[in-house]
Amino acid sequence: MNPDLAIDIFRTTVVFALYVVAPFLIVTLVIGIAASLLQSVTSMQEPTLTFVPKLLVLAGLALLLTPWLLRSLSEFTVTTLTRMGGLGH
């Protein structure tokens, strides 16, 4: 087993995971900041004002990004499994 290849596959997996999750995290951050700003301005401290918009936007984003996610995950899986074949040599 080649340790350098194993480390590279692990590093690639972690970076890819961040790449896939980044749009969701960024949108959640923006919606959370906007909702917090709205709550601060109106002095209304209702927990559903942050939860419901995040839930709806993330559901919409998941539907919008589904083709990209499936294509990216498929390509990554094929590439990783191909590279893992080299670990046995």
N, C-alpha and C positions, 0 to 999 in steps of 0.2 A: 504494500500500500504506500502510495506517495503522500506524505503528510502535507506537502505544499499544495497539492491539488485539493485535498480535503479541506484545508483552511480556506483556499480560494472559493470553493463551493459554498462553504459556510458564510463567508463574507458576502458573496454574491446573493445568497438567500436573504440575509439580513437587509442588505441595501434594496433588494427587490421588494421585500415586505414594506419597507418605509415608502418606496415609490408607489406602491398600490394603495397604502393607507393615507398618504399625504393629502389627496383631495378631500377626503372625508374629515380629516383633522383640521384642515384649513377652513373649510366651510363651517364646521362646528365652532371653531374659534371665533369666526366673524359673526355668526348668528348669536353666540353667547355674549360677545361684547356689545352688539347692538341691543340685545334684550336687557342687558345690565344697564346700559345707558338709558334706555327707555324707562326702566324701573327707577333709576336714580332721578330722572327728570320729573316723573309723575308721582314719586314717593309711594308707589304701589308695590308691595313686596309679596307678590303671588308666585309661588314656585312653578305653577303651570305656564306662566308667561315665558319661561326659559325652556321648559321641557317640550312643550307641544310644537313650537316652531322648529326646534332642532330635529325633532322626530319627523315632522313633515318634510323638511328640506332634505334630510338624509335619505328618506325613502325615495324622494324624487331624484336625488343625485344617484342613488343606487340604480334606479331604472334607467337614467340617462347614460350612466357609465357602464352598464352591463356588457355591451358589445366590446368595448375597450378592455374591460376586466377579463372577459373570457378569452379574448385573443392574446392578451399579455400573459395570463396564467398558462394557457396552452403552450405558447412559445417557450416560456420559462421552464415548464415541466419537461418538454421534449429536450431542450438544451441541457438541463440538469441531468436527466437520465442518461443522455448520451455521454456527458462528461463523467458520470459516475461509473461508466463502463471501464474507464481508464484507471479506476482505483484498484482494481483487482490485479493489475499487471505488476 
